[in-house]
Every structure is written in C-alpha cells, then in structure tokens.
Amino acid sequence: MSGAAPPNPLDARLDLGLPGPGPLPERLARERLSRLAGTLRLAADDSPFYRNLARKELLRAAAALEAAHDRLAGPAGAEEAILSALADLPVTEPRDLAASPESFLAVGQNEVDGVITVPSSGSRGPSKRIYSTEGDLKNTIDFFRYGMLNVLRPRKGARVALAMSGDRPGSVGDLLARALAFHGVGCAALGFLPPGRPELAAFRERLSALAPVTLVGLPSQTLYLARTGPKPRGLETVLLSGEPAPQSLVAAIQDAWGTEVFLHFGMTEFGLGGAVECRARAGPHLREADLLWETLPPGQTGRYPGRSLGPGPSGEITLTSLSRRAMPLIRYRTGDLGSLLPGPCACGSVFRRISTGGRIGDLLAPGLGLSHLAQAVYGLPGVAAFWASLSGGPEPLLTVRLGLPGRPVPGFPDLARAALAEALKGTMPFGIAIDPDPPPPATGGAKPALSREP
C-alpha cells in the first residue's frame, strides 16, 4: 500500500509515555538503552536462572549500556550500543523456560498477578508457565488499547469478536476486553473454531448475532470461515494473529469478505502483544519500547551465537523483554523465522516494521518451508485449508491435501500442480489429494499442518 497513511496511534501512546524534551526518536532510543540496562541488572540480581548462567556478563553489558546512555549520539548510536552489548550475551532456549519456569522469576510470588500455561511454540514441545505482575499486564493492555485504534474506529455500541480463548484472567480475551473498554467497545471471546459440524454452525450463528465491526482470529481458521460461509453481519476489518499469514491468505480473505485485513505478531512469553499493522498495512510495527528484536542466522547453534543480523535478512526471531518485571527474558530463541523490514513506513511511525515467516522446524529443504507451500496453495481459488505429509527415506515424497469445499473449480488439479511445482522448484516429488468437505484447521493452524512419516 503506497502513499501517506494516517498517523500511527502507537506513536501517540509512546509520546505520552516518554515525557521530556527532544524529538520522539531520540527519546525512544534513550529509553531503550535505559530499559535494557535495567532488565539485565534485574535478571542478574533477582532471576536465579540468569544469575547462575551469566551474572558477570549481564552486569558488564548493563554498565556498557549505561555509559552509552550518558553519551548518546542519536538513535543510530543507541542501536549500535544495544547490538554490541547483546553480542556477548548467551541466548535463552525455550527448553530452559519449560524445564524450570520458576527459576526465571525476578519477583516474589506475592507480586505475581497472572499465570498462563502454554505449550512451546503454540503447539509443540513441553508446556511453559508464564508469570506476570499487575504492571506487566497493564503494559499489554496499554499496547492493545492504542494498537487497536489502527484496526478499528471506535463508536458507541461497536463490538469485537475474538475467535480465540478468553475466559481466563490474563488471557488474550481478558486483556483485549479490558483494553477496548477504554474506547467503549465491547469484546466477545467465542473460542477457536470447533471441529464438529453442529458446533461450527452454532459458532457462525453466534458470530452473526454479535455483528462485530472487527474479527480477531487465527489466519488459517479465519480463511476457512471466509471461504466456507458468508461475511459476518457488520464486519469491517479483520485482525490476524497467532500464526504466520502469507500474503495470498490475506488477499483471499479480503477478496471473500471485502474487508481490510491487518496483521499482529505476539508471543505469550512476552505478554501477548508484540507488533501490529497500521493503516498502511505494510508490516506490523514492533512494540519497541517494551520489546527488543534480533534476527540470528537460522540453524546457528550454541549458547553464545554472537551478533545478530541487521534489517533485511531473514533469520530466527530472538526477543528480549524491556519492561516485564515478573519474568525477564533475554535473547529468547523463538524458533520462528522473520526479519526487520528496512526503510520507514508511510505512516511516519518511529516504530520499525517486521515480517514473519514459518517455523525453522517446518523446513522441507534448505530455503524451502511450509510457509512457501502455504503461500502457493492459499493463492489457489477456493482452497479453505491444507495439510501436508512428508515421507522419510532417501527419496522423500510430499503429499498435499487441499480442502476445496463448494462447487468444483474448473481445471483445479492442473492449477494446483503448477502452483506446487513452482513453490517446490524441483526439490522433491509430490502428490495432491482433494478433500471436498474439509474440517476447520486445528487451533495450531499451519504449525501442525506438516506431518513427517518414517
């Protein structure tokens, strides 16, 4: 989307949160230096995991950041100081958090105001417990409060439908509802799409009766709704979150429903809210006052990977919390692929933009992952879901099952074969199966869509 875009409300939130003289970019740079130094000291002194892992390195890096803060030479200098300080620090693995979540606590149990248990990466690996203080939860609510102004135009009686869970304190439904209440907008958590036909029909009825102005849901499940049923009454915008969303999927939802589609990126480990698109819809803007983004070369192993990549190249998304008190996380490897987008956004925001891809574990071949298949198949007419199975052995065979409900699409098998051949670029043989009555994608969406057979 080209041309000027309305100002990003997240900048207004940041401006209100960072009082003081000077332009906003310089104030943000100074605050990031200060918050990162504070996080490193908090972890070194009060988090048993980090105190045992790398206390000296953390304190040394904090001192370097504080010195850079005192001689700040603009945003570029602050970014260089941050990347240099982090380069000598160890990464945190998801298995570290799963093995002993309590060892990450940097506050007393009496200060914990929210606990969420989630499986690793949303669908795989051992479960992890994520702790939050009241202040941590309020920071997320504040981000949602301003970020949602990019997605909807508040008005009396407006409602948002959340096609995710939201019945627990501290869940995305709870925090989103509390954020929208500042604008007088209601929020109803309908849950993920149910697998049964009667339950799915009841879900559609509840959604229609709600008449939401905005629907928030998983990309794969929202596409299924868009290609298997009518547009919900009153719907104006869609916000996709919880999975990577290929551009072909975004375009398919927009074409089916005639709505604007926005993207959000977040992780439970970092308070759910991470980045959200503005009205330019040119990539989600990172929550940079609260979250530090690095990109590490994919496949790189070892506790000390060194300096991260800069804007542009894709790699493993590695995050550091800047404002969380209960459970600070430093250089946390997410297992997801993504990159920082170069250049400014049309909205003029000081927040940089990101692009996210698939899981490192979903690579079919070097440089070819499940996300490439998703981009290809969601661009096919009528496809509402897909699953893939990769057989083992010296000559692997990829079988792709395409959910194609409704009327047969003329010439579809040939279209599908051509699209997959282009995506796979001769890396492996493949077969296609067509399902005329596909079930909704599971709550993990594209994450478990790939199965590997012996």
Protein Blocks (a to p, Z undefined) as FASTA:
>chain_A
ZZjddddfklmmmmmmmgcedjfklmmmmmmmmmmmmmmmmmmmmmmklmmmmmmmmmmm
mmmmmmmmmmogbjklmmmmmmmmmmmpccddfklmmmmmmlmpcbdfklpcbdcdddeh
hlgcjdddddddfklmmmmmmmmmmmmmmmpccdehiacddfbdfkbghiaklmmmmmmm
mnopacddebjadfbfklmmmmmmmmmmnopabdcddfklmmmmmmmcccdehiabdcde
hiacdfklmmmmmmmnopacddddddfkloopabdcdfkonopaddfkloccddddehia
cjblbjaddehiacddddddfkbmklccehiaehiacdddehjdfklpabdcddddddfk
lpfbghiafklmmmmmmmpghiabdcddddedjbdcdddddddehjddehklmmmmmmmm
mmnnopaccdddddfbbcdddfklmmlmpccdZZ
